[in-house]
Amino acid sequence: MKKVLVFGGSGLVGSRFVKLNANQFDISAPQSQEIDILNKDQILKFTQQSNPDTIINFAAFTQVEDAEAQKRDKEGICYLINAVGAKNVAEVCKEFGKKLIHISTEYVFDGRKENSPYTEEDKPSPINWYGITKLFGEEFVAESGCLSTIVRISMPFSSFYQEKKDIARFFLEELQAGRSIKAIEDQRVTPTVVSDIAAALAHLVEAGSSGLYHVSSTDSVTPLEFAKTIAEVFKLNYSLINSIGLDEYNKEKKAKLLKFSWLNPTKFEREFGEGILHTVEEGLVLFKKEIDEQARNQL
Ligand SMILES: NC(=O)c1ccc[n+]([C@@H]2O[C@H](COP(=O)([O-])OP(=O)(O)OC[C@H]3O[C@@H](n4cnc5c(N)ncnc54)[C@H](OP(=O)(O)O)[C@@H]3O)[C@@H](O)[C@H]2O)c1
């Protein structure tokens, strides 16, 4: 059984990886209070003690709006965690010969690619500080010379995570409460059920592969279509869903949402097969199934 050390295991994506793969790998997931990725000595000592085969770094500063308030500040917490933290983890991996899987985002792109979703061949060009710091993180990982896989994911949504509301949970809870929502009608996105991301990562751990992968749903939607599919899958009231244009939505935002915020996972599917990742609608059906199962388990 492979030993996997996880940083960021309490977060939206990391927590699902840890739970879903608990029987497949020997996983240790120290809390940030125990191992702070800004403290290289702590990472070094823990890696030496636990001697994992693979380290997965989910740890990040993910508040995109708060990140924008730190723009160009290399002393700011966003840059420190997303760039310097990634560098620390990668350098420790290099020193101990450990395989690193580093999680990144579609926000490394500028969102202007309108004809087809971003592939691994597309050149990053981030437009907000969160994306810029995540790209620094990717570059530091590459420069460290460790054996690494960078996995870009997009709009993860989870039935399991209560601490932070992702887009699916937000739309669902508002519609269930009978409140109206505004969903963007002219943005293309690839929201991805977090269980698919966790399953895809397990394949990458097993294969011990390296390189760059986009891991996302296999098709794309507008947030408006996404909200309507949620209403359909959960049998909720469509009339509560209103549309809004991206430009109008972005007026309120410090960090602008990307117009084409989408990833193409074909490379992953070519190498690992179809059926691990799903369409957005299939992801929502799984999301509902997981919610229903949790409700049954609580009875
Ligand atoms: N959520 C999204 O929409 C999204 C989209 C695309 C890509 N991603 C990427 O996916 C990855 C996971 O995102 P997520 O949404 O799961 O993140 P999240 O829910 O915000 O969780 C962040 C995790 O990082 C940990 N962390 C923060 N600072 C740390 C530090 N100094 N040392 C050690 N751990 C630290 C947090 O621990 P504490 O809670 O203890 O602080 C938490 O476990 C990130 O790389 C993110 O950039 C996310």
The ligand as an ORCA input file, in Angstrom:
! r2SCAN-3c Opt
* xyz 0 1
  N     -12.029     25.694     -4.395
  C     -11.917     26.018     -5.668
  O     -12.850     26.595     -6.266
  C     -10.679     25.634     -6.442
  C     -10.706     25.742     -7.847
  C      -9.583     25.377     -8.593
  C      -8.437     24.950     -7.932
  N      -8.428     24.868     -6.568
  C      -7.175     24.429     -5.919
  O      -7.452     23.212     -5.246
  C      -6.640     23.109     -4.075
  C      -7.528     22.835     -2.862
  O      -8.461     23.902     -2.752
  P      -9.618     23.868     -1.658
  O     -10.758     24.640     -2.201
  O      -9.813     22.481     -1.159
  O      -8.931     24.729     -0.518
  P      -9.534     25.148      0.920
  O     -10.846     24.494      1.154
  O      -9.456     26.621      0.987
  O      -8.486     24.499      1.919
  C      -7.178     24.984      1.981
  C      -6.370     24.010      2.773
  O      -5.039     24.509      2.859
  C      -4.636     24.441      4.223
  N      -3.619     25.466      4.494
  C      -3.735     26.794      4.329
  N      -2.601     27.404      4.722
  C      -1.739     26.430      5.100
  C      -0.418     26.419      5.593
  N       0.285     27.543      5.772
  N       0.151     25.230      5.905
  C      -0.537     24.079      5.736
  N      -1.786     24.019      5.274
  C      -2.386     25.197      4.961
  C      -5.918     24.669      4.992
  O      -5.765     24.240      6.328
  P      -6.500     25.070      7.532
  O      -7.951     24.976      7.221
  O      -6.097     24.365      8.748
  O      -5.962     26.471      7.409
  C      -6.878     23.801      4.200
  O      -6.735     22.451      4.543
  C      -5.873     24.430     -3.984
  O      -4.613     24.255     -4.566
  C      -6.686     25.388     -4.834
  O      -5.877     26.404     -5.365
  C      -9.530     25.177     -5.806
*
